[in-house]
Amino acid sequence: MKILETKEKKKILEQLNKQYGISDIPFELIKFGEEKIRIFSGSIEKKELSILDKELRIENIGLYFAKQEVDGIRLTFDGIQIFKNQITKNILELNKEQADDWLKGNEIQTDAERGFKILRYNNEFIGCGKSTGIKIANYMPKERRVK
């Protein structure tokens, strides 16, 4: 567990702004491993969290909202919902058939430019995927898929 300092948080915010238009994160950012980023809004101070982690070895705290990948940040479904009022970039509108496929965990065929896309159907954000220019890879967890 690593509580991100202001400089590191600013870097992530700049990347989120560039990718999705997110301009404000009113939470503490905590990194687990090299990739997973969680947000925390509790009343425990950074110093106390660090002490707890050293003494008890915290496995998880806060809400998992994003994954730092080589070519950008991929928001989780929960991350999209928390920041939905700020997301203005890289939005891909889906039709009903595409949305149904996505919610079942399938990839979507598209000619969208490469990179991470926030998928929207009927004015609702339904996920985040990575476009290869031909298809969008689906990262929807199995437990959230429609059967």
C-alpha positions, 0 to 999 in steps of 0.5 A, a space after each residue: 500500500 502506498 498513499 500517493 503524495 500531492 505530486 503523484 496525485 497531480 500526475 494521475 489527475 493530469 492523465 485522467 484529465 487528458 483521457 477523460 476530462 476528469 479535473 478534480 479528485 476530492 479523495 486520497 489516492 492509494 496505490 496497491 501494487 504497481 497498477 491498482 489505484 483506490 480512492 479513500 475518503 475516510 476520516 483516518 489521516 495519511 499518517 495513521 493509515 501508514 502506521 496501520 499498514 505497517 502494523 497490520 498490513 492492510 490488504 485493501 482500503 477504499 474503493 478500487 476505481 482505476 488501473 494504471 496500464 502502460 498506455 493509460 488509465 482504465 477506469 473501473 465501473 465504480 470509478 466511472 460512476 463516481 466521476 460520471 459528472 466530470 467525464 467529457 472525453 473518449 465517450 463512445 455511444 453504443 446502440 442497443 445491440 452493442 450495449 447488450 453484447 457489452 453487458 454480456 461480457 462480449 467484445 464490440 466491433 468498432 472502428 473507434 480510434 485506439 485507446 481507452 473508451 468510456 461506453 455509453 448507452 441511452 445516456 448511461 455509462 456502462 463500462 470502460 474498454 480498450 479499443 484496438 481500432 477494430 474492436 473494444 476489449 471487455 473488462 466487465 467482471 464476470 459477476 457483473 455480466 448479464 446472463 
